Amino acid sequence: MADKKVTELDALTSLSADDLFMVVDDPAGSPSTKKVTAGNVFGNINFPAKIGTSGSLSLRTLTPTSDNSVTQYPTGSIWFDQFYLYIVIDQTSNGIKRIQLSEF
């Protein structure tokens, strides 16, 4: 593999937590090449939504237990349950707002 350009490598269409990325640590200072797993890159990021190939947006289904649970979701997180659409507007105790859903 060391004799291939990155553009010549086989494409990967999905990741597992143990897949590796190559990174350059401290490129502006003392650069060194290191590795990081996909699990470490994405494991601490809360992804409430997924954008499909057709441009559709899929939101996670979740009902928060209280506004006190806001600290576990980053500002801007959006999800729904059968009654409401929830949006985290900030990291305060009243940081989750909800919009009641109605028939379309």
Buried (B, 14 or more C-beta within 10 A) or exposed (E): EEEEEEEEEEEEEEEEEEEEEEEEEEEEEEEEEEEEBBEEBEEEEEEBEEEEEEEEEEBEEBEBEEBEEBEEBEEEBBBBEEEBBBBBEEEEEEBBEBEEEEEE
